[in-house]
Amino acid sequence: MCGRYSVQKKTLLVANGLVKKNINVDLEQDNFNCSPGGKYPCIKSATNGKYLEMTIFGLLPSWAKPDFRRLHNARLEGIETKVSFKKLIVNSRAIICLTGFYEWKKENEKKVPYYFTRSDDQDIFACGIHDSGQFTIITRPASSENAVVHHRQPVIISKSQINNYFNLNNNAVEFLNSVKAPKLKFHEITKDINNPVNNDPSLINKIN
């Protein structure tokens, strides 16, 4: 599941051009290791337009106990009925700005990290939901090409589809199920990504 991702300046500048207001987002800040619990840029919608705001990655429901792990992903299948998500997918939709994301493949009892980007090198706009200053990324079954690494992937839409997702008159689940996922590419990377403290461009470099 999408529990780590990168967002670089080039992606933030594109995202900022899509919104009416920027709330405390540093557009010059690269982050190569976004992980649950951290605060990252997220596009949200209000009656007066879209805005970009720093938001915590991972939802903590109001009933969560102290040792509860943040819900960093929400499956598209069943999101309309799950208690933690069903109201949010109707009223509190979000777009998470990604340059790329990480997944781990099990190989000989070990987990090998891979970095995914769009095949056309465009920025990634992943669909999500938000609540009380927190967000989670919606996932769907991976395409056959991507499933060789992991069986899930984020629900990704194009820039031109963002307003459709935010349109509360649209059934979000029906809309997202109708969207064709873009082609992705991936390569193996260093295991340094496993430590959330590490945050530099070398994390996304291809290794042989």
N, C-alpha and C positions, 0 to 999 in steps of 0.2 A: 504494500500500500504506500501511498505517497506521504511519507513522514519526514522527508528532507527535500529541500530544493534550493536553487540559487536564484537571486534576482539582482541583475546588474544595472548600472546607470542607464544604459541604452533602453532597457525595458521600462524603467521608471519614467523616463522622459516621454516615451510613447504613451504610457498610462496617464501621465499628467495632462497630456494633450486631449484626453478623452473626457476629462471631468471639469466641472465648473469651479470647484474649490479644492485646495490642498490643505489638509490639517496636519501640521507638524511632520511632514514627510521630507526627509533630506534627499533630494534628487541626485546628489553626488555620492551616495553611499552604496558601494557594492557589498553584497552579502552572499558568500559562496556556501554557507552552511546554515540555512534557515531550519530550525528544529522546533518541535512542540514546546510551548512555554515562552518562546521569544516573541517580540513584537515586530510585525512586518507590515508593509503597505498592502492595503486592501481597498478595492473600489466598492462603494455602497451607493444606494440611491435614496433620495428623499424627494418630497414634493417639489422642491425648488431646483432639482437637478442632481447629477452624480457628484460624488466627492471621494477623494483619496485620503485614507486615514490609517495611521499606525494602529494595528489590532493584534491581539494575542493569538498565536497559532494553537488551536486546540480548545474545545469547549469543555467547561466544567458545569454540569447541570446543577441546579439549585440543591438537589438532594444528594450530591456527591459527598462521600466520606473523605477524611483527610488523605487516605492512601489511594484515592481514585486517580487513575491515569487519564489524562486529557483525551478527549475524542477528537483526534486530528483528521479522521476520515469518516465519511458517511456514505454508505452504499446507495447508489441510485435506486437499486431494486429494494423496495420496501420503505423508502424514505418517507413516504406519505403516511405510513402507519406507525413508525417508531416514535415513541413518546418524546424522546429528546429532540426530534427533528421535524415532526409533522407540521407544526405551526410555523416554523422558521422557513421551510421551503415554500410556504404560501406567501409570507409577508416580509421575510428578512433575507433576501438573496444577496450574494456577494460575488465579486470576481477577484480572484487572487492572481497577482501578476508574477509570472515565472519566466526566467530565462531558460531554465532547464530543471529537471528533477532527478532524484536518485532512487534506484531500486537495487535490491540484493538478490542474487541468484544462488541457490543452494548447489554446491559442487563438492562432492566427496565429504559430506558432513561439515563443510565450511560455507560461509556466506561471502560471496564475491560481489563488490559494489560496481554498479554501472551508472553512467550518466546519460540521460535522455534529453534530446532536443527535437524540435520540429525538423523534418527533412528539408523544408524550404528555408530554414534558419530564421523564420519569423518568431516574434515573441509569443509566449504561451499565456493564454487567458483561461485559467481553470475556474470552473464554477464551484461556488460554495454557498454556505449559509452563515449567518452571524447572529450573535446575541450577547448583550452586555459586554461589549468591547472584546469579544472573542470570535474566532471563525474556525470552520472546518472545511476541508476540501471534499467535494463529492467525487466518488470513484465509480467506475464501471468495469466489466470484464475486459481484459486486455485483448487486443487483436492477436491473431495467430502469430504474427511476426514478433510482437513484443512479449508474448506469453512464454517465450523460451527463457526469459529472464524472470518475469513475475506475472502472476495471473490477473492482476488488477492494474488499472491506470487511471489518471485523473480524467474527469469529463472536461474536454477542451472545446471551446468555441472560438470563432473568429471575431475580430473587432466589430465587424458589421452585424454580428448577432447579439452583441451585448445588450442593446436596448430591448430586443425581443425577450431576453432572459429577465430583464428587470421589469418588464410590463406585467403588472400583477393581474391583468385580465387574461393572461396566458397561463395555462396549466403548465407549470415548470417541468414536471416529469414527462408529460407528453412531448413538450418541446425538446427537451434534452434527448429523449429517446429517438427523436426524428433527425437529430444532428449527426452527420457523418464525422467520425473522428479523423483528424488530420494524420498523415503519415509521420511517423517518428523515426529517428535514428538513435543509436546508442553505442557506447564503447566502454570497455573496462577502465576503471580508475583506481587510484591508490586507496588502500584501506585507512588512510588518515582521515577519510570522511567519517569514519565511525565515531570519532571523538568530536562532539559538538563545539568544543573549544577551538578547534582548528578552523581557520577562515581565511583562505588565500586562494589566488587563481590556480595554483598548482593542483587543487583538489579536482578540477574538471579535466585535467590533461589526460589524454589517452595513454595507456601503458600496454606494452606488448605481453 
